[in-house]
Amino acid sequence: MSDDEIKAQDLIKCGEIDEAIAIYQSIEPASARILNIIGVLYSEKKGDYNSAINYYERALKIQEEVYR
């Protein structure tokens, strides 16, 4: 786990969801795992299901490419 991920998790614990999402979004390259985490934050913490679906779909696309 990177330092950025640890910082994002700390922000989540403090309720700073938008800041945590911004950190996760800055992590490159975006892995399916990171995109899935962002999707969970949008759906469970913000109730923004459209954004969550977008991130879940991006994560799924990466997974499909990996397992071809």
C-alpha positions as CSV (number, residue, x, y, z in Angstrom):
1,M,0.0,0.0,0.0
2,S,1.4,3.4,-1.0
3,D,1.8,6.4,1.2
4,D,-1.1,8.1,-0.7
5,E,-3.4,5.2,0.0
6,I,-2.6,5.4,3.7
7,K,-3.2,9.1,3.7
8,A,-6.5,8.6,1.9
9,Q,-7.6,5.9,4.5
10,D,-6.8,8.3,7.3
11,L,-8.9,11.0,5.6
12,I,-11.8,8.5,5.3
13,K,-11.6,7.8,9.1
14,C,-11.9,11.5,9.7
15,G,-14.9,11.8,7.4
16,E,-13.0,13.8,4.7
17,I,-14.4,11.7,1.8
18,D,-13.9,14.3,-1.0
19,E,-10.2,14.7,0.0
20,A,-9.7,10.9,0.1
21,I,-11.3,10.5,-3.3
22,A,-9.1,13.2,-4.7
23,I,-6.0,11.4,-3.5
24,Y,-7.2,8.1,-4.9
25,Q,-7.9,9.7,-8.2
26,S,-4.3,11.1,-8.3
27,I,-2.8,7.6,-8.0
28,E,-1.2,6.5,-11.3
29,P,-1.6,4.2,-12.9
30,A,-5.2,3.7,-11.8
31,S,-5.6,0.0,-10.9
32,A,-8.9,-1.8,-10.8
33,R,-8.5,-2.0,-7.1
34,I,-8.2,1.7,-6.7
35,L,-11.0,2.4,-9.1
36,N,-13.2,0.0,-7.1
37,I,-12.3,1.8,-3.9
38,I,-13.4,5.1,-5.4
39,G,-16.6,3.5,-6.5
40,V,-17.3,2.3,-3.0
41,L,-16.6,5.7,-1.6
42,Y,-19.0,7.4,-4.1
43,S,-21.8,4.8,-3.4
44,E,-21.5,4.2,0.3
45,K,-20.2,7.5,1.6
46,K,-21.7,10.0,-0.8
47,G,-24.7,8.3,-2.3
48,D,-23.6,9.3,-5.8
49,Y,-24.5,6.1,-7.6
50,N,-23.9,7.4,-11.1
51,S,-20.3,8.2,-10.3
52,A,-19.9,4.9,-8.5
53,I,-21.1,3.0,-11.5
54,N,-18.6,4.9,-13.7
55,Y,-15.7,3.8,-11.5
56,Y,-17.0,0.3,-11.2
57,E,-17.2,0.0,-15.0
58,R,-13.7,1.4,-15.4
59,A,-12.4,-1.2,-12.8
60,L,-14.2,-4.0,-14.6
61,K,-12.7,-3.0,-18.0
62,I,-9.2,-3.2,-16.5
63,Q,-10.0,-6.6,-15.0
64,E,-11.3,-7.9,-18.3
65,E,-8.1,-6.8,-20.1
66,V,-5.9,-8.4,-17.4
67,Y,-7.7,-11.8,-17.6
68,R,-7.9,-12.1,-21.4
